[in-house]
Amino acid sequence: MSAGSLTILVIDENRIRASIIEAGLRDAGHRHVTVIHDVAGIARRIAEIEPDVIVIDLENPNRDMLENMFQLSRAVKRPIAMFVDRSDQASIEAAVDAGVSAYVVDGLKKERIKPILDMAISRFNAFSRMARELEEARSELENRKVIDRAKGILMKSRGLSEEAAYALLRKTAMNQNRKIADIAQSLVTAAGLLGPLEGE
Amino acid sequence: MSVAHQITAGFMPLFDSAVLVAAGEMGFAAREGIELKLHRETSWANIRDRIAIGHFDVAHMLGPMPLACSLGLTPLASETIVPFSLGLGGNCVTVSNAVWQGMAAHGAAPDLDPARAGAALGALIRERTGAVREPLRFAVVHPHSGHNYELRYWLAACGVDPDRDIEIVIVPPPFMADALAAGRIDGYCVGEPWNSAAVAAGTGRIVTVKALLWRNSPEKVIGVRKMWAEENPDALAALLRALHHSARWCQDPANRGELAALMARPAFLGQPEAIQMPVLTGQLQLGGGVERRVEDFFLPFDKAANFPWKSHALWFYTQMVRWGQLPHTPQNLAIARDCYRPDLYRSALKPLGVALPGANAKVEGALKVATPVGSAGASLVLGPDGFFDGQIFDPDRIDAYIDGQRRA
């Protein structure tokens, strides 16, 4: 049986991450992939889709509701358990670390499920890395802005050149064992408190 | 004091995580040489998974949850023990305004009386069934929760079959009030502040409370991975002492303002301070401008609230059997009996010279009034611990109790 014959449901409120996983599953040859962002009315959807594998993000507060639904087995015909094999501890840990959980129709073979779970784990990790890099880039930009403002304040109030203003910030940061951006933020805050220095 | 132990704890944003949160934030853990790392979670399933794989050493859990884990009722189950209870009471049953009007037409009064409210709700349900209307839909937070069992106990005692006459669904606590307002559910049983939140929004009425359904009954506990407890007995004992001091601080009325402000912080409940006060004072707004004070509404410390009674665990077990979650077998009963660990509680707190119950279990429902009991060291007051329908649960007569609750 080919990989594409499994029906996979991805439940993730984060649309970007969901589409990354969906793309990964399609790349791996899975043709029956459904993505749901909103759990309203999900019992009916699951009954329609009859998934073999359900992948859900751990941040989703509706996991308790979904698990209860699986256990009652009204919407889903067959009982579903998390992961295929409870002895596969490493796989379970990797999944939880990545922030993903999976439910699998009872009786499915481990070798059919593992590649799906491994793919979901790596895509979740890639997404987290991306989000982290984006956050770092954003804070880098913020830092640069606040340092520019602090330099401006120093140039205006102490008649320094831009280079001298930056050197002063750097020296202060080194002396206090703090980041330049922190020193700059303190200066901007203090200047804001002390008076309308920047025409405020 | 230097850090001797690092302990990682998970919790859900509910007021009854207060003893654990305050242990970390008010310095009680640090004083015992513990660096307590608190992690807020979004579902009980996450707490269970992270305990099972060792991300968390201990966690704020629903009282029946460690039983469900140890009995293998959930995915990714692991042996979990309970050496400490986080308090007694704290839940309410809230219904929509429409259901309240229907109940009032059948004789309900805004007095929280479980028998009267249950009779009115039963009459309303029978009327709806007769008119072939959709069954009422109630929500609880988890199938293995005190909420699920007390809602079912109440309804069953009032002649309603909770499986046939109504529908019970699972909704996460912070979504309850919204689901009620949107008409997706007709009522729910949940801990505070999520009942007061619906009353404050004008979309729900509190009709009865856990503290009246079963006086001084168990709710949340500290669940501990058994393997971690066995490998770290000193860390666990230090944590239990820190929780003991924290619970005493949480109970003291002088600290209510500070505790409400702590729990209101975005890292914990992220809900306004004012909405934390009903659970602390027992002074509840029921809706429609009616206010009622409930004695022992939520006890984080008093009445031996932190003692992990085996009779509490065994009552949960009987309800799991009652509602078809597992069969009653000698093996299952033995697992349920070993899950709550008063021995660990006692040995950790003994050096403090505080009052400790002498027994591991009690006959639930036997104490009609608050009663001083014999205990090691100082004096201790227990109960009352009665069920609203006058039934008694004797943990030594489990078979008879289970038989008596079997549906005809």
Interface residues (C-beta under 8 A of the other chain):
Chain A: L58 E59 N60 P61 N62 R63 D64 M65 E67 N68 M69 Q71 A81 M82 F83 R86 Q89 I92 E93 V96 S101 Y103
Chain B: T42 S43 W44 A45 N46 D49 R50 I53 H55 T74 P75 L76 V141 H142 P143 V169 I170 V171 P172 P174 F175
